[in-house]
Amino acid sequence: MDARSSGAFEVTHRMVLGLALPMTFGFLTIPLLGITDTGVAGRLGDPAILAGLAIGSVLFDLIFATFNFLRASTTALVAQAWGRGDREEQEAVFWRALLLSLALGLGVAALSPFLLKAGLLLMAPEESAADATSHWFTIRVLSAPAGLANYAILGFLLGRGQARIGLLLQALINGINIVLSIFLGLTLQWGISGIAFATITGETIGALAGLAIILARFRHRNPLAVAGLLDRQRLMQLFSLNTDIMIRSFVLLAAFFLMTRIGTGFGPVTLAANAVLMNFFMIAGFWLDGLANAAETIIGRSIGAHWRPAFDRGLKLTGYWSLVLAIFTTLGLLAIGRPAIDFLTTVESVRVVAYDHLGWAAITAVSGCLAFLMDGVFIGATWSHAMRNRMILAFAGYCVALAVLVPLAGNTGLWISLNVFLILRGILLAVRVPALRDQIFRPAQ
């Protein structure tokens, strides 16, 4: 893809993989980071520490990943501006997103004591796990401004189709984090504090590096010099898009919160086992997110250029590769699952529970592949209202599944419900694509 081009363009297998694979490998470093953190905590010899890290991670994701709209909306709006050949608007989108991300990050850090207290009240962990959660969270939240800035930076790069630079930044952030987590947590014996300080360092270095790379190519390095930065219509569009994506992200995280909260009721051993297995779900999700990001870029650019052949071809090819990758991911997780569990925890009781539910965690790649892809399509097309509403419907179905299956099958019912939720998300979104696509492209046909 030529980043300088606009108008009609051809979508090929090579283009799709060229966009998807760098970010697939880049996103893979995120669950590898989760695996490393889990492994470090699991080797500290106390299940309460591992459970505390799991609870803290969910709480942080519930707060932090709610702001994923910063990346998603930036990718969509930059891709559409790229399709129109509007370089000024691409820069304006970035500055709006970056300034908003820094403001939100500072707000999260300032409100962190209240957020932690509210989270622990909702999760209601045992005292030992709650202490570990509080210790980790208090340090980890200091990375919020840099972490949210990285959302804006990555969103801009993906919107421009610069997936390789995105890969390098993700590898830098998470590579530093992984190395320091092991060094600080185990070698220097800082324990759970070392895991948190490693994250702060990685996020900060990544944000500074990304900002330097982007600004080196800008016409205007002063945001106030960018035309249209404060354009009311553009700001309202950004606000509406961000609000819808934020609601959608919050509902998604609420689903994972429910899973952890219900798992807490099964005791610290089952909770710790689920935390180990969630790393497998994350691997599946982040692998598939690479193709979802390819869909965001291609769909967004095709709409900006008003070129339906690229939309249709992009949808077909990203769907094909999503399914192929999902099948291979599930097979791979089934093959290496038990050794991976053994690596992640030395607690035998946790291992036994994790073995029993390995299959349900591995199959999430297949059950969720359509949902991940459709998220990319709807974000790239800025169909945020429809995406929000369909997520709420899928969440309602998930709650019904939990109410029926958990009393019948316990923790197994919990994992089955997660798969039901993923399937519902994908189907509910996919059935809306034809009508929404026709609305977008009909005037030009």
GUGU-808441 format. One record per residue (C-alpha): residue number from 1; residue in three letters; y, z negated, x. Coordinates in Angstrom, 3 decimals, padded with zeros to 6 digits, always signed. Each point is the difference from the previous one (the first is absolute). Example, Ala and Ser with C-alpha at 12.3 -4.5 7.8 and 13.67 -1.06 7.14 Angstrom:
GUGU-808441
<1, Ala, <-004.500, -007.800, +012.300>>
<2, Ser, <+003.440, +000.660, +001.370>>
//
This chain:
GUGU-808441
<1, Met, <+000.000, +000.000, +000.000>>
<2, Asp, <+003.431, +000.970, +001.322>>
<3, Ala, <+002.325, -002.933, -000.632>>
<4, Arg, <+002.985, +002.357, -000.015>>
<5, Ser, <-001.313, +002.262, -002.736>>
<6, Ser, <+000.609, -000.120, -003.711>>
<7, Gly, <-001.069, +002.039, -003.014>>
<8, Ala, <-003.435, +001.549, -000.378>>
<9, Phe, <-002.735, -001.226, +002.347>>
<10, Glu, <-003.766, +000.196, +000.262>>
<11, Val, <-002.319, -003.013, -000.165>>
<12, Thr, <-003.140, +000.228, +002.139>>
<13, His, <-002.858, -002.268, +001.030>>
<14, Arg, <+001.608, -000.226, +003.413>>
<15, Met, <+003.304, -001.120, -001.499>>
<16, Val, <-001.640, -002.659, -002.143>>
<17, Leu, <-002.043, -001.401, +002.868>>
<18, Gly, <+002.951, +000.267, +002.370>>
<19, Leu, <+001.975, -002.253, -002.308>>
<20, Ala, <-002.859, -002.279, -001.050>>
<21, Leu, <-001.979, -000.682, +003.165>>
<22, Pro, <+002.786, -001.451, +002.145>>
<23, Met, <+000.928, -002.455, -002.737>>
<24, Thr, <-003.660, -000.638, -000.805>>
<25, Phe, <-000.521, -001.179, +003.563>>
<26, Gly, <+003.362, -001.755, -000.016>>
<27, Phe, <-000.797, -001.889, -003.198>>
<28, Leu, <-003.450, -000.822, +001.371>>
<29, Thr, <+001.687, -002.278, +002.510>>
<30, Ile, <+001.159, -002.171, -002.918>>
<31, Pro, <-003.480, -001.068, -001.162>>
<32, Leu, <-000.995, -000.223, +003.656>>
<33, Leu, <+002.827, -002.489, +000.303>>
<34, Gly, <-001.332, -001.838, -003.054>>
<35, Ile, <-003.466, +000.012, +001.511>>
<36, Thr, <+001.358, -001.367, +003.274>>
<37, Asp, <+001.957, -002.757, -001.723>>
<38, Thr, <-003.043, -000.872, -002.111>>
<39, Gly, <-002.183, +000.027, +003.122>>
<40, Val, <+002.391, -002.268, +001.889>>
<41, Ala, <+000.217, -002.427, -002.930>>
<42, Gly, <-003.767, +000.195, -000.532>>
<43, Arg, <-000.616, -001.077, +003.582>>
<44, Leu, <+002.113, -003.115, -000.308>>
<45, Gly, <-003.037, -001.727, -001.533>>
<46, Asp, <+001.544, -001.179, -003.264>>
<47, Pro, <-000.538, +001.912, -003.282>>
<48, Ala, <+003.200, -001.592, -001.348>>
<49, Ile, <+002.052, +001.883, +002.620>>
<50, Leu, <-001.588, +003.315, -000.971>>
<51, Ala, <+000.511, -000.768, -003.689>>
<52, Gly, <+003.587, -001.052, +000.724>>
<53, Leu, <+000.702, +003.269, +001.792>>
<54, Ala, <-001.512, +001.925, -002.918>>
<55, Ile, <+002.195, -001.830, -002.511>>
<56, Gly, <+003.075, +000.386, +002.185>>
<57, Ser, <-000.621, +003.715, +000.427>>
<58, Val, <-000.276, +000.471, -003.757>>
<59, Leu, <+003.178, -001.971, -000.602>>
<60, Phe, <+001.865, +001.950, +002.655>>
<61, Asp, <-001.268, +003.303, -001.348>>
<62, Leu, <+000.941, -001.037, -003.511>>
<63, Ile, <+003.568, -000.500, +001.215>>
<64, Phe, <+000.269, +002.523, +002.807>>
<65, Ala, <-002.003, +002.941, -001.330>>
<66, Thr, <+001.931, -000.203, -003.268>>
<67, Phe, <+002.730, +001.672, +002.041>>
<68, Asn, <-002.249, +002.940, +000.902>>
<69, Phe, <+002.320, +002.042, -002.217>>
<70, Leu, <+002.244, +000.209, +003.071>>
<71, Arg, <-002.539, +002.217, +001.737>>
<72, Ala, <-001.217, +001.861, -003.065>>
<73, Ser, <+003.392, +000.892, -001.456>>
<74, Thr, <+001.340, +000.978, +003.426>>
<75, Thr, <-002.934, +002.351, +000.577>>
<76, Ala, <+000.391, +001.641, -003.417>>
<77, Leu, <+003.772, +000.473, +000.129>>
<78, Val, <+000.015, +001.212, +003.611>>
<79, Ala, <-002.832, +002.469, -000.713>>
<80, Gln, <+001.834, +001.434, -003.000>>
<81, Ala, <+003.250, +000.272, +001.976>>
<82, Trp, <-001.994, +001.704, +002.761>>
<83, Gly, <-001.364, +002.508, -002.515>>
<84, Arg, <+003.569, +000.788, -001.074>>
<85, Gly, <+001.120, +000.320, +003.632>>
<86, Asp, <+002.537, -002.843, -000.452>>
<87, Arg, <+000.243, -001.771, +003.349>>
<88, Glu, <+002.999, -002.127, -000.942>>
<89, Glu, <-001.887, -001.538, -002.923>>
<90, Gln, <-003.015, -000.717, +002.217>>
<91, Glu, <+002.197, -002.088, +002.284>>
<92, Ala, <+001.716, -001.662, -002.965>>
<93, Val, <-003.361, -000.990, -001.498>>
<94, Phe, <-001.017, -001.611, +003.271>>
<95, Trp, <+003.182, -002.037, +000.361>>
<96, Arg, <-000.176, -001.209, -003.599>>
<97, Ala, <-003.607, -001.089, +000.498>>
<98, Leu, <+000.617, -001.673, +003.370>>
<99, Leu, <+003.011, -002.011, -001.139>>
<100, Leu, <-001.842, -001.074, -003.144>>
<101, Ser, <-003.090, -000.988, +001.980>>
<102, Leu, <+001.961, -002.213, +002.406>>
<103, Ala, <+001.792, -001.735, -002.865>>
<104, Leu, <-003.258, -000.635, -001.845>>
<105, Gly, <-001.726, -001.217, +003.160>>
<106, Leu, <+002.714, -002.581, +000.652>>
<107, Gly, <-000.245, -001.087, -003.633>>
<108, Val, <-003.753, -000.513, +000.250>>
<109, Ala, <+000.382, -002.068, +003.177>>
<110, Ala, <+002.696, -002.160, -001.600>>
<111, Leu, <-002.093, -000.641, -003.119>>
<112, Ser, <-003.278, -000.535, +001.865>>
<113, Pro, <-000.321, -003.783, -000.601>>
<114, Phe, <+000.247, +000.508, -003.743>>
<115, Leu, <-002.317, +003.027, +000.099>>
<116, Leu, <-002.629, -001.925, +001.967>>
<117, Lys, <+000.137, -002.971, -002.340>>
<118, Ala, <-000.327, +002.230, -003.072>>
<119, Gly, <-002.866, +001.941, +001.572>>
<120, Leu, <-002.002, -003.100, +000.863>>
<121, Leu, <+000.564, -001.319, -003.497>>
<122, Leu, <-001.438, +003.192, -001.455>>
<123, Met, <-002.926, +000.259, +002.420>>
<124, Ala, <-000.855, -003.734, -000.084>>
<125, Pro, <-002.092, -000.035, +003.220>>
<126, Glu, <-001.648, -003.087, +001.463>>
<127, Glu, <+002.266, -002.160, +002.147>>
<128, Ser, <-001.395, +001.138, +003.355>>
<129, Ala, <+000.348, +003.674, -000.906>>
<130, Ala, <+003.497, -000.603, -001.396>>
<131, Asp, <+001.094, -001.580, +003.302>>
<132, Ala, <-001.233, +002.997, +001.966>>
<133, Thr, <+001.727, +002.376, -002.418>>
<134, Ser, <+003.324, -001.841, +000.281>>
<135, His, <-000.112, -000.031, +003.786>>
<136, Trp, <-000.702, +003.745, +000.266>>
<137, Phe, <+002.373, +001.094, -002.766>>
<138, Thr, <+003.024, -001.919, +001.324>>
<139, Ile, <-000.171, +001.905, +003.282>>
<140, Arg, <-001.149, +003.369, -001.355>>
<141, Val, <+002.852, +000.379, -002.496>>
<142, Leu, <+002.544, +000.213, +002.829>>
<143, Ser, <-001.144, +003.595, +000.540>>
<144, Ala, <+001.163, +001.053, -003.493>>
<145, Pro, <+003.201, +001.905, +001.005>>
<146, Ala, <-001.765, +001.984, +002.724>>
<147, Gly, <-003.077, +000.562, -002.171>>
<148, Leu, <+001.986, +001.423, -002.905>>
<149, Ala, <+002.092, +002.110, +002.370>>
<150, Asn, <-003.270, +001.543, +001.182>>
<151, Tyr, <-000.681, +001.049, -003.602>>
<152, Ala, <+003.229, +002.010, -000.070>>
<153, Ile, <-000.662, +001.491, +003.427>>
<154, Leu, <-003.553, +001.045, -000.833>>
<155, Gly, <+001.055, +001.369, -003.385>>
<156, Phe, <+002.589, +002.249, +001.624>>
<157, Leu, <-002.467, +001.329, +002.562>>
<158, Leu, <-002.663, +000.713, -002.626>>
<159, Gly, <+002.509, +001.709, -002.261>>
<160, Arg, <+000.877, +002.333, +002.859>>
<161, Gly, <-003.661, +000.698, +000.746>>
<162, Gln, <+000.264, -001.734, +003.392>>
<163, Ala, <-003.339, -001.746, -000.329>>
<164, Arg, <-000.722, -000.077, +003.732>>
<165, Ile, <+003.074, -002.079, +000.708>>
<166, Gly, <-001.025, -002.268, -002.874>>
<167, Leu, <-003.417, -000.363, +001.641>>
<168, Leu, <+001.551, -000.987, +003.311>>
<169, Leu, <+002.178, -002.638, -001.627>>
<170, Gln, <-002.870, -001.454, -002.037>>
<171, Ala, <-002.168, -000.093, +003.112>>
<172, Leu, <+002.795, -001.702, +001.937>>
<173, Ile, <+000.660, -002.647, -002.668>>
<174, Asn, <-003.600, -000.873, -000.696>>
<175, Gly, <-001.201, +000.464, +003.571>>
<176, Ile, <+002.493, -002.595, +001.238>>
<177, Asn, <-000.959, -002.213, -002.916>>
<178, Ile, <-003.747, +000.236, +000.693>>
<179, Val, <+000.304, -000.688, +003.725>>
<180, Leu, <+002.368, -002.926, -000.470>>
<181, Ser, <-002.048, -001.446, -002.866>>
<182, Ile, <-003.022, -000.267, +002.292>>
<183, Phe, <+002.023, -001.165, +002.997>>
<184, Leu, <+002.156, -002.563, -001.777>>
<185, Gly, <-002.570, -001.107, -002.565>>
<186, Leu, <-003.083, -000.347, +002.213>>
<187, Thr, <+000.936, +000.261, +003.680>>
<188, Leu, <+003.030, -002.293, -000.211>>
<189, Gln, <-001.631, -001.901, -002.884>>
<190, Trp, <+003.037, +000.151, -002.262>>
<191, Gly, <-002.366, +000.553, -002.920>>
<192, Ile, <+001.521, +001.169, -003.263>>
<193, Ser, <+003.529, -000.302, +001.450>>
<194, Gly, <-000.876, +002.588, +002.632>>
<195, Ile, <-001.106, +002.426, -002.716>>
<196, Ala, <+003.378, -000.361, -001.734>>
<197, Phe, <+002.101, +000.365, +003.178>>
<198, Ala, <-001.947, +003.137, +000.913>>
<199, Thr, <+001.049, +001.608, -003.279>>
<200, Ile, <+003.684, -000.800, +000.527>>
<201, Thr, <-000.050, +001.601, +003.448>>
<202, Gly, <-001.765, +003.172, -001.126>>
<203, Glu, <+002.231, +000.568, -003.033>>
<204, Thr, <+003.227, -000.500, +001.968>>
<205, Ile, <-000.917, +002.302, +002.882>>
<206, Gly, <-001.203, +002.648, -002.451>>
<207, Ala, <+003.231, -000.075, -002.007>>
<208, Leu, <+002.184, +000.354, +003.089>>
<209, Ala, <-002.090, +002.875, +001.341>>
<210, Gly, <-000.035, +001.829, -003.337>>
<211, Leu, <+003.731, -000.338, -000.493>>
<212, Ala, <+000.655, +001.374, +003.488>>
<213, Ile, <-002.247, +003.033, -000.639>>
<214, Ile, <+001.609, +000.848, -003.341>>
<215, Leu, <+003.619, -000.470, +001.038>>
<216, Ala, <-000.482, +002.238, +003.036>>
<217, Arg, <-000.412, +002.947, -002.425>>
<218, Phe, <+002.717, -000.865, -002.513>>
<219, Arg, <+003.267, +001.849, -000.312>>
<220, His, <+001.746, -003.219, -001.074>>
<221, Arg, <-001.071, -003.269, +001.595>>
<222, Asn, <+002.599, -001.907, -001.990>>
<223, Pro, <-001.203, -000.394, -003.605>>
<224, Leu, <+003.574, +000.026, -001.320>>
<225, Ala, <+000.411, +003.521, +001.396>>
<226, Val, <-002.850, +001.382, -002.119>>
<227, Ala, <+001.216, +002.018, -002.967>>
<228, Gly, <-001.243, -001.246, -003.352>>
<229, Leu, <-001.233, -003.345, +001.320>>
<230, Leu, <+001.589, -001.872, -002.910>>
<231, Asp, <-000.350, +002.767, -002.579>>
<232, Arg, <-000.480, -001.781, -003.330>>
<233, Gln, <-002.564, +002.419, -001.410>>
<234, Arg, <-002.124, -000.184, +003.152>>
<235, Leu, <+000.211, -003.779, +000.055>>
<236, Met, <-001.043, -000.226, -003.653>>
<237, Gln, <-002.935, +002.331, +000.686>>
<238, Leu, <-001.051, -002.195, +002.922>>
<239, Phe, <+000.357, -003.154, -002.090>>
<240, Ser, <-002.074, +001.387, -002.875>>
<241, Leu, <-002.714, +001.330, +002.305>>
<242, Asn, <-000.154, -003.222, +002.005>>
<243, Thr, <-000.156, -002.151, -003.113>>
<244, Asp, <-002.959, +001.923, -001.424>>
<245, Ile, <-001.894, +000.019, +003.293>>
<246, Met, <+000.730, -003.700, +000.498>>
<247, Ile, <-001.427, -000.838, -003.417>>
<248, Arg, <-003.040, +002.152, +000.743>>
<249, Ser, <-000.478, -001.688, +003.397>>
<250, Phe, <+000.430, -003.442, -001.508>>
<251, Val, <-002.669, +000.711, -002.623>>
<252, Leu, <-002.337, +001.296, +002.718>>
<253, Leu, <+000.510, -003.104, +002.087>>
<254, Ala, <-000.445, -002.157, -003.084>>
<255, Ala, <-003.468, +001.529, -000.324>>
<256, Phe, <-000.858, -001.089, +003.553>>
<257, Phe, <+001.617, -003.374, -000.610>>
<258, Leu, <-002.259, -000.502, -003.007>>
<259, Met, <-003.019, +000.898, +002.083>>
<260, Thr, <+000.912, -002.553, +002.660>>
<261, Arg, <+000.975, -002.625, -002.554>>
<262, Ile, <-003.301, +000.356, -001.860>>
<263, Gly, <-001.844, +000.040, +003.321>>
<264, Thr, <+001.660, -003.311, +000.882>>
<265, Gly, <-001.854, -001.545, -002.933>>
<266, Phe, <-003.322, +000.920, +001.618>>
<267, Gly, <+000.754, -002.234, +003.021>>
<268, Pro, <+001.210, +000.570, +003.589>>
<269, Val, <-003.226, +001.679, +001.163>>
<270, Thr, <+000.112, +002.741, -002.656>>
<271, Leu, <+003.754, +000.347, +000.447>>
<272, Ala, <-000.465, +000.483, +003.735>>
<273, Ala, <-002.798, +002.555, -000.598>>
<274, Asn, <+002.228, +001.958, -002.363>>
<275, Ala, <+002.751, -000.063, +002.628>>
<276, Val, <-002.416, +001.559, +002.492>>
<277, Leu, <-001.071, +002.682, -002.490>>
<278, Met, <+003.573, +000.817, -001.001>>
<279, Asn, <+000.432, +001.351, +003.522>>
<280, Phe, <-002.555, +002.690, -000.942>>
<281, Phe, <+001.987, +000.847, -003.120>>
<282, Met, <+003.125, +000.217, +002.157>>
<283, Ile, <-001.748, +002.390, +002.385>>
<284, Ala, <-000.924, +002.238, -002.927>>
<285, Gly, <+003.487, -000.220, -001.458>>
<286, Phe, <+001.887, +000.715, +003.181>>
<287, Trp, <-002.263, +002.912, +000.896>>
<288, Leu, <+000.705, +001.524, -003.405>>
<289, Asp, <+003.695, -000.820, +000.219>>
<290, Gly, <+000.318, +002.623, +002.720>>
<291, Leu, <-000.889, +002.693, -002.524>>
<292, Ala, <+002.175, -001.626, -002.647>>
<293, Asn, <+002.910, +000.262, +002.422>>
<294, Ala, <-000.816, +003.655, +000.618>>
<295, Ala, <+000.132, +000.496, -003.771>>
<296, Glu, <+003.373, -001.768, -000.176>>
<297, Thr, <+001.494, +002.318, +002.606>>
<298, Ile, <-001.483, +003.242, -001.366>>
<299, Ile, <+000.649, -000.790, -003.659>>
<300, Gly, <+003.524, -001.219, +000.717>>
<301, Arg, <+000.839, +003.036, +002.096>>
<302, Ser, <-001.484, +002.407, -002.572>>
<303, Ile, <+002.137, -001.532, -002.762>>
<304, Gly, <+003.114, +000.055, +002.184>>
<305, Ala, <-000.665, +003.672, +000.750>>
<306, His, <-001.077, +000.627, -003.627>>
<307, Trp, <-003.153, +001.740, +001.208>>
<308, Arg, <-002.959, -000.594, -002.329>>
<309, Pro, <-002.663, +001.767, +002.129>>
<310, Ala, <+000.519, -002.629, +002.710>>
<311, Phe, <-000.275, -002.779, -002.580>>
<312, Asp, <-003.282, +001.304, -001.418>>
<313, Arg, <-001.541, +000.785, +003.368>>
<314, Gly, <+001.115, -003.339, +001.461>>
<315, Leu, <-001.540, -001.885, -002.919>>
<316, Lys, <-003.284, +001.852, +000.383>>
<317, Leu, <-000.355, -000.405, +003.765>>
<318, Thr, <+001.070, -003.634, +000.182>>
<319, Gly, <-002.440, -000.769, -002.831>>
<320, Tyr, <-002.842, +001.722, +001.838>>
<321, Trp, <+000.579, -001.828, +003.257>>
<322, Ser, <+000.518, -003.345, -001.751>>
<323, Leu, <-003.444, +000.203, -001.580>>
<324, Val, <-001.676, +001.101, +003.236>>
<325, Leu, <+001.626, -002.799, +001.968>>
<326, Ala, <-000.820, -002.572, -002.686>>
<327, Ile, <-003.707, +000.843, +000.040>>
<328, Phe, <-000.229, -000.192, +003.782>>
<329, Thr, <+001.967, -003.266, +000.011>>
<330, Thr, <-002.367, -001.650, -002.477>>
<331, Leu, <-003.050, +001.138, +001.959>>
<332, Gly, <+001.538, -001.227, +003.224>>
<333, Leu, <+000.853, -003.413, -001.418>>
<334, Leu, <-003.534, -000.409, -001.321>>
<335, Ala, <-001.403, +000.912, +003.414>>
<336, Ile, <+002.128, -002.372, +002.092>>
<337, Gly, <+000.714, -002.652, -002.621>>
<338, Arg, <-002.326, -002.789, +001.149>>
<339, Pro, <+000.884, +000.215, +003.714>>
<340, Ala, <+003.676, +000.098, -000.972>>
<341, Ile, <-000.380, -003.126, -002.129>>
<342, Asp, <-001.740, -001.747, +002.883>>
<343, Phe, <+002.906, +000.953, +002.262>>
<344, Leu, <+002.633, -001.236, -002.435>>
<345, Thr, <-001.418, -003.469, -000.544>>
<346, Thr, <-002.388, -002.333, +001.779>>
<347, Val, <-000.477, -002.203, -003.090>>
<348, Glu, <-003.516, +000.701, -001.288>>
<349, Ser, <+000.668, -001.030, -003.596>>
<350, Val, <+002.925, +002.431, -000.185>>
<351, Arg, <-002.153, +002.780, +001.456>>
<352, Val, <-002.702, -000.462, -002.637>>
<353, Val, <+002.448, +000.327, -002.890>>
<354, Ala, <+001.669, +003.019, +001.600>>
<355, Tyr, <-003.366, +001.764, +000.454>>
<356, Asp, <-000.717, -000.389, -003.719>>
<357, His, <+003.200, +001.799, -001.029>>
<358, Leu, <+000.273, +002.581, +002.775>>
<359, Gly, <-001.000, +002.932, -002.224>>
<360, Trp, <+002.740, -000.673, -002.552>>
<361, Ala, <+002.627, -000.108, +002.747>>
<362, Ala, <-001.255, +003.209, +001.619>>
<363, Ile, <-000.018, +002.021, -003.236>>
<364, Thr, <+003.732, -000.635, -000.539>>
<365, Ala, <+000.693, +003.063, +002.163>>
<366, Val, <-001.611, +002.296, -002.584>>
<367, Ser, <+001.147, -001.870, -003.088>>
<368, Gly, <+003.573, -000.078, +001.299>>
<369, Cys, <+000.430, +003.444, +001.579>>
<370, Leu, <+001.526, +001.603, -003.115>>
<371, Ala, <+002.349, -002.942, -000.532>>
<372, Phe, <+001.323, +000.164, +003.560>>
<373, Leu, <+000.508, +003.761, -000.216>>
<374, Met, <+001.756, -000.167, -003.365>>
<375, Asp, <+002.361, -002.643, +001.349>>
<376, Gly, <+001.039, +002.509, +002.665>>
<377, Val, <+000.465, +002.794, -002.526>>
<378, Phe, <+002.058, -002.090, -002.417>>
<379, Ile, <+002.168, -001.477, +002.754>>
<380, Gly, <+000.670, +003.384, +001.599>>
<381, Ala, <+000.928, +001.451, -003.382>>
<382, Thr, <+002.117, -003.104, -000.842>>
<383, Trp, <-001.918, -000.438, -003.270>>
<384, Ser, <+000.599, -003.709, +000.299>>
<385, His, <+000.190, -000.889, -003.709>>
<386, Ala, <-003.410, +001.497, -000.733>>
<387, Met, <-001.527, -001.613, +003.100>>
<388, Arg, <+001.361, -003.403, -000.992>>
<389, Asn, <-001.267, +000.219, -003.579>>
<390, Arg, <-003.472, +001.188, +001.009>>
<391, Met, <-000.317, -002.788, +002.543>>
<392, Ile, <+000.718, -002.551, -002.714>>
<393, Leu, <-002.700, +001.551, -002.211>>
<394, Ala, <-002.518, -000.106, +002.852>>
<395, Phe, <+000.876, -003.637, +000.702>>
<396, Ala, <-000.654, -000.865, -003.636>>
<397, Gly, <-003.445, +001.588, +000.305>>
<398, Tyr, <-000.576, -001.971, +003.196>>
<399, Cys, <+000.806, -003.276, -001.757>>
<400, Val, <-002.498, +000.847, -002.731>>
<401, Ala, <-002.654, +000.733, +002.635>>
<402, Leu, <+000.697, -003.330, +001.714>>
<403, Ala, <-000.222, -001.886, -003.281>>
<404, Val, <-003.374, +001.576, -000.786>>
<405, Leu, <-001.688, +000.385, +003.395>>
<406, Val, <+001.001, -003.114, +001.960>>
<407, Pro, <-001.578, -002.450, -002.469>>
<408, Leu, <-003.140, +002.171, -000.037>>
<409, Ala, <-000.384, +000.782, +003.696>>
<410, Gly, <+002.311, -002.305, +001.956>>
<411, Asn, <+001.281, +001.437, +003.265>>
<412, Thr, <-001.979, +003.209, -000.544>>
<413, Gly, <+001.859, +000.465, -003.291>>
<414, Leu, <+003.241, -000.459, +001.913>>
<415, Trp, <-000.821, +002.893, +002.343>>
<416, Ile, <-001.240, +002.236, -002.840>>
<417, Ser, <+003.294, -000.610, -001.811>>
<418, Leu, <+001.926, +001.140, +003.059>>
<419, Asn, <-001.928, +003.288, +000.000>>
<420, Val, <+000.632, +000.424, -003.729>>
<421, Phe, <+003.718, -000.480, +000.634>>
<422, Leu, <+000.040, +002.678, +002.709>>
<423, Ile, <-001.826, +002.517, -002.193>>
<424, Leu, <+002.327, -000.630, -002.943>>
<425, Arg, <+003.088, +000.520, +002.159>>
<426, Gly, <-001.184, +003.364, +001.232>>
<427, Ile, <-001.054, +001.381, -003.378>>
<428, Leu, <+003.085, -001.184, -001.893>>
<429, Leu, <+002.305, +001.643, +002.539>>
<430, Ala, <-001.973, +003.230, +000.408>>
<431, Val, <-000.003, +000.871, -003.712>>
<432, Arg, <+003.827, +000.006, +000.012>>
<433, Val, <+000.443, +002.454, +002.867>>
<434, Pro, <-000.308, +003.330, -001.904>>
<435, Ala, <+002.676, -000.813, -002.579>>
<436, Leu, <+002.424, -001.469, +002.542>>
<437, Arg, <-000.509, +002.930, +002.367>>
<438, Asp, <+000.767, +002.496, -002.786>>
<439, Gln, <+003.215, -001.840, -000.810>>
<440, Ile, <+001.147, +000.264, +003.607>>
<441, Phe, <-000.803, +003.659, +000.610>>
<442, Arg, <+000.302, +001.680, -003.405>>
<443, Pro, <+003.736, +000.940, +000.272>>
<444, Ala, <-000.633, +002.049, +003.131>>
<445, Gln, <-003.078, +001.825, -001.293>>
//
